[in-house]
Amino acid sequence: MGGFQVEVGRTVFWDPAGPGTIRCPHCATTIRLQGGAEAEDAWARLGKVIDEWIEGGEGICVCPGCGGRLGLNDWEWSPPWGFGFLGFVFTDWPELSTGFLDDLAALLGHRLIYQAYKL
């Protein structure tokens, strides 16, 4: 069994593959964040919002499709990213079961973002 670490405070739980897309849950507008100048511009704008959130701000990003003001966790991230105040890092563990994740979400009373990857 591997290590376990608790992350406390404003933390970005990112995927090492980088951000692929974000999708507005209201109008389904999808913003590509990799592959080309338009994606680079979108990522630069979103990066400023992430930096603002890390520094204590709201972290609001306006959807170009519907004009909705969405927090970073309101977007549908692919691959999944999370922005939170509490996180758990499991190093060299087997993949966590759906039952365990459901039980943990119920215990915390909050939605979970689960990322599993190997370097």
C-alpha positions, 0 to 999 in steps of 0.5 A: 500500500502506498502513501496518503496525503490530505490537501487543505486550502485552495488547491487546483486538482489538475490532470497531468494531461492538461485541460482538454475542454470545458463545457457549459452545463446550461447551453453546452458551449464547449471551449477547447483549451488545447490545440491552436491559437484560439485554444491558447487564448481561451486557456490564457483567459481561464488561467487568469480566472484560476489565478484569481480563485487561488488568490481568494477571488470567486473564480467566475468565468463567463460562458461565451455561448449563453453569458452565464457566470459560472464558477470553476467547478460549475463547468464540465471539465474534460479531463476532470479538474477540481478546485477545492479546499480539501483533497486526498492524494493516494499514491501507489494505491489500487484504483478506488472503488465506486462504492468507496467514492460514493461513501466518501462523498456521502460522508463529506456531504459534497460532490467529489472529483476523482482523478486516476492516472499513472505517471 
